[in-house]
Structure formats: structure tokens, C-alpha cells
Amino acid sequence: MSIFCVSERCGICGFEIQNGDSMVAVTKDGVLWEEMPSVDGWMVDRSGKRTLQCSDVGCPYTRHATGCHASCASPLVSASLSSRKALLEVLACGCRPWPTDSARRMRWLRKRFSVSLEKAKPSLPLEIWLEIAEHLRGDDMHRCVMAPSIHTLLKDAQTVSSQVSISAEIWARFVSFEGVRYISSLSNSRDEYHSQSIYAPDTSHDLDVLYISQTPLGVTQLLFANSSQASDFGNGQGQWWKVVELLNRSPILSTKTDGIKLRTIAPEDNGPRVSRISRLWSSPPKGTFRSVRLEPGLPSTQLILFRCNMPEATGYSVCWRHGIRHLHAHLPHEDFIFYEGHKDGIWMHLPVKHGEKITEIWSLHHSEGRPLVVSSSSQMNAGTPLILQQLKTSDGRVCFFGTQPFSPEAPRSRLLDLPPQNESHIFFDNRNRVESFFFETPEPTPGSRSGPALPNSISPRPPHSVYKEQLFFSSANLDGVVKILPCRRLVRDRSHVVGLLLEYFDGRRTCVGQFRLDSLDKPLLIRGDRHIWVGFSEDGEGQFVSAVELSKPDTEQGSVSWLEIELSRQLEWWFTVQQCHIWHEGKSSPAFKVKEATRT
């Protein structure tokens, strides 16, 4: 039986092929297989051909095909083999998409889809069509919005190679595709197509590097520069940058397009100094860097910038899914689209006040390993070391990001970095979870610093069976709290309070539970009576917080059970992705529900 590996994303619309979707596979030769259902990542057609979805990370299979939603692939049925191949090359991802790429594309598709419907049915306002679009899948909207473009691409798409020289001025032709402006082609001569100059030789500056900005679908910007001088790389969001060294290289650049967009550009001699190990960066590093590998894995090829200790930073968030997945520095008035890149993760938040800096970054390794981990090859692995992260600030606060191991034994600690008090650039790899960090600082020495320890709890530790869900712990002192900001999320079609942000009289802030700044409930201002009432509800997965009130609630309020908490001393908040348990001064919420193992 033949086994082919296909990507998780449809080769035409670019959105994930979900369990139960009807799909087809297209081989590299353009052969179109018959329609088959996707069941837990496996697809089998009547002839016995089998395909397996994977993330292309450490794939053990040598035979690959492009997976497509059956409805997306309908234009391919009547197309020639060469047209199919050319179309899929235009739409093929040259690298892993930015985490928020799907969210950005959904925003663009909803707007285009709604505007087209408003023109067809002007009796309804645009707001109604936008509301309708919120409930549609990305692949459905893509077929409606991009259908004319797909038919055009089947006729016009073709691979084109050419050359330009950096000894003369370079002119560019641009094209817009799915709301993104791409370079279409380059020329050393200005003409009716190539009308915008992007480079002119300057003998007063030594040119030694080419910065290439790209998305998975093509090149969007070229910066010819001197590496010793500062360059503008934007905010490091949504684009990948490739670094190509030009010193002592051929002045001729070879380019390749898919007929629509520029795909690659490199010195003609194809020498050994192409980029820094062919890595892609969300923002290129300023100089040398050191790498720190947390666990064995594949080489890091796409690195995201984490800006540490920016003067305007208001806090830091960490996303956890099978391990640390993403790190984010918060700024005033920011766009919260970054949350959409990690919908299934648990977000933990460290708010900081003005002038508070991160002074130490540690990793903790526990010998027990994760209760349940999905490795890069999508196989269960119970033996991967548990890697946690701890941050210490200039105010002496210590923040712990990670799950609780089975037992309270001390983990092995490792000092990763001592960030400078001015802005520090830290990079992490963009894969299933963070396996490596890249620092622009020298190797730190612990000196007299003691390694961090797991946070201690006053409340009894939950039974080992609860850890099958992966258990998180947080705590905070309630003395001096003047405002409580709940974080409310829709979970399994029920409204959950998943965490709290506590603000103190002196301006300090801290969090318990999960916390996302895009999901804030109404604030609770503490005045006279220093008590709150926390309401708990239950569904099939366990207990969860459904309400937080300042006044004593009606005890006859349905199936909600209430826990009165005085705003003093220590509050402890245990939680999993499904349920939570609160303890305060000997009183606690209903116990965890014990369940079978769950991936987190």
C-alpha cells in the first residue's frame, strides 16, 4: 500500500484540512487522486493509496503530495497536468506561515466577501454581511472571493527565471495578491511594467548584505544595505526576513518567479554564504548571537523576535501548548491579533509597572517528563523532559510559566540569560514548541544567584490522576487589592472566568489563572466590604468559575455554588485547560474531576 505525506494545509486555500473534510491529493506530476475523507489525519482512497497529514517537521516519508479540500480542487479537474503544477507552485508555501497568518487572511477574506455581497444585495447593510462572514470557514470564503483569480492562474501561471545586476539601478514591478503587496519581477531598465526604483548604486557606502522580506507565498521587499548600519525592519510581525551576504559575491542576482510573484533571489555564484544557515527571522539580529537548545530537535530555521525590557512594555505573556509555544511583549494600544495564532494554547500573563525590568531568565528541567506530550512526528511521547521557564524582575518578583510535575522534587535549573536593562532582543524558534533560544548577550554565569524552585502551595496538591490533563498553579496575596479584572472566555459554548488580574493600591499588578488582554470582563472596584464571591458551575469536563461578584449573590441561583473570599492573605488558583480549583484560608471550591489523559 502506497503512503504519501501531505501538508496540514490545503494547497489552494491555505487553510487547515480538518478532521472529516473531504480532500484530494495532487502529486508532484500533477496527477489528481480521487476524493477521500480525512479521518484523524489519514486518508485512504478506493485504490489503496494512503496519505498522512503531517506538519512537515521531521517527516519520515519520502513521497509527498499536495492535499486540497475537494471543493477547492474542483477547478483542477478539467485542467492539464502542467496547469495544475503551475497553479500549486503559485500557491505553495515556501516556509512555515507566520502564526497569525490565518487570522490576517480571515480578516481580509471577510471584508472582501462582505463587500461583494453588499454590492449584489444592497438592501442589506455591510454590517449584516460582516456578521454572516464571521460564521463561515476560511476555505468557503476563499472559494467565493478567489474563484476568478484561480481560473486566471490556471492559464497564466508559469515559472520564470531571470537576472539583475547590482552594478546598475534596479526597478521593480509589484502585484497585490490576497491583500499583500509582492514584488512581481525585477529589471535593470525602467519600462511600463517596472516603474519603481528599489535600488541605486552608491559608491559612498559599502554594500555587503541583502535583506529579503517574504511571506510563505513570495518576496515583498528588498533592502540593500551595509550590515554595520541600522535598517528599518518594521515591527517584526507578519513577515520573515532572510539575510544574504553580498561581500565578495557575484554582482549578478538570479531571480525566480512563479509567473505572479518573485519567489527567490540570490547571488549567481550560489556560494556558501547564503544567509545565516538559511534561517528566516521576524527581524534580523543586530550582530552575533548565541544559541541555547532546551531539548533535542531539528535545526531552528524560522526565528521570532521577543523584545525584552522595552521602556514602554506593559507586560509579558507566554502561551503553553505541549510546552512553551510563544512569548509576547505587550505595548500600549497594540493589536491583539497575535492571540489568534495560538487559539488552543493556555496564556499566562506577567504585568509589569513602568520601569520594572526582567533581570533573569531560567529554564527548569524535571526528570519525570511531561504526562502527555505530542512530539514533532505526531507520536505520543511520555519521556520528554519537562521544560519550564521562570522570570525574575527588578522588583524582586518571580514569575513561573509551566505545568506542575507529578511530585514536588526540585528540578534542575539553568540560567539562560541576564537581560540588560535597556531593550534586549531574544529569538525563539517557531515550531510545535520552543526548543531553542537565541540571545544577543554573552553567556551568563549564575555567580551567587540561587537557582529557582517550583512555587510552593499551601493547599494540598491535587491527586496524581489530575495531572493527566497537565496541571498549572498560580497564587497571589490579596492584601491591598483595589481592583479585580476578570478574564472571560467562551469554552465549550459556556462562559468561563479563566483568570483574574489583581491591581494593588501602590500600582502593582499580578495575575492568577489564565489571562488574555483581549478577553476582559467588566472591572470590579473594591471599596468598603473587602470580600468577593466566586461562583462555580460544572459541565461534563469539570468545575469552572462562571462568575465573580462584589456582593453576596442569591444562593438560589441555579446550579452555581459560591465561595466567599476575604481580600487578604494568599489565594491559590490551580487550573487545567478544562477546569480549575481555588483555595483560600482553608476554604476551597469543588474538587477537580478526575478524567482520562488529555493533550495540552
PEHUKA-V802602 format. One record per helix or strand. SS is the DSSP state (helix for helix, strand for strand). FROM is the first residue (numbers start at 0). LEN is the number of residues. If there is no record, write none. Layout:
SS|FROM|LEN  SS|FROM|LEN
This chain:
strand|2|5  strand|8|1  strand|15|1  strand|21|6  strand|31|1  strand|35|2  strand|38|1  strand|41|3  strand|49|5  strand|63|6  helix|71|5  helix|80|11  helix|100|20  helix|125|8  helix|137|19  strand|159|6  strand|169|8  strand|179|8  strand|195|4  strand|208|7  strand|217|8  strand|239|6  strand|251|6  strand|261|6  strand|279|2  strand|289|4  strand|301|7  strand|314|6  strand|323|7  helix|335|7  strand|345|6  strand|357|9  strand|372|2  strand|379|2  strand|385|8  strand|397|4  strand|403|1  strand|411|6  strand|423|6  strand|435|4  helix|463|6  strand|470|7  strand|480|11  strand|493|11  strand|508|5  strand|519|6  strand|530|9  strand|541|8  strand|560|6  strand|569|6  strand|579|5  strand|586|2
